[in-house]
Amino acid sequence: MRFNVKWKGQSGIEKSLDFPTLDTAMTFSKTLGIVVTISNGDFEVVGKFGVDSIKNGKCPDGTVYDWNKASRIGATRRR
């Protein structure tokens, strides 16, 4: 089964590469540092891979990370 990674290059043109495993596709996606789509026909994952830790409320690239479970949309009411 092949895993396809798609992303937009700096010129705005969509690029694409195939990988033999999901692990190799995700490893490559982390090196890009941008939003990608990984698909294999059965599923599709979209995101920016590589955020492994949050320190002082920021991702490793300096992006502010302020998501929390309590404030998510559709949160259950507290009693």
N, C-alpha and C positions, 0 to 999 in steps of 0.2 A: 504494500500500500504506500503510495506517495503522498507527501504533505506539501502543499503549495503555499508559499509566502508571497503576498502581494503588498506593495507599498508605493507611495508616490515619491519620485526622486526630486532633487532640488529644482529641476526644470518643470515640475508638475506632471511629468509623464509617468504613467503607471508602469512599474517594473514587477517582475515575477521570477521566482526561482523554485525548483522542486527539490525536496529532501527525502531521504529514505525513511526517516523516523520523525516522530513528533519532537523528540529530544533535540535532534540536530536542527530542526526548524525553529524551535524556541531559542536555542543557543545563538543561531544566526540573528534572530529577531532582536535579541538583547544587544547585539553589537550595533544595530542600526540606531537604537535609541529614539525611534519614532513609532507612531501608531501603525500597526500592520494587521493584515488579515491572514490567518492560517486556516486552510481548509483541506479536506481530503475527500469530499463528496458525501460523507456521512454527517459531518459537523463543520461548524465554522466558529472561529474564535477571533475576536477583534480586540486589540489593546496595545498598550505600550508595555513591553516586558522588561524586566530587569530591576524593578523596585524590590529589593530584598530587605530593606530596613528603613525605619523612620526614626530620625533623631531630632530632638527639639522641634517637633512638629513639621519637619521638612523631609522630602525625599532626597536620595543621594545627589540628584541634579539641582537641588535648591528649590524645587517646586513645593509650595505649601500644601501639606496634607492635613485636612481638617475634617475628614469624614469620620462619623462615629455612628454606631448602631442606634443609639437612642434618638438621634435626630433624623434618621432616614425616613423617606416618604412611606406612609402606610404603617408606621410604627404602632404597636398596640398601646392602648391607654394604660397608664399606671393606676393602680388602685390604692 
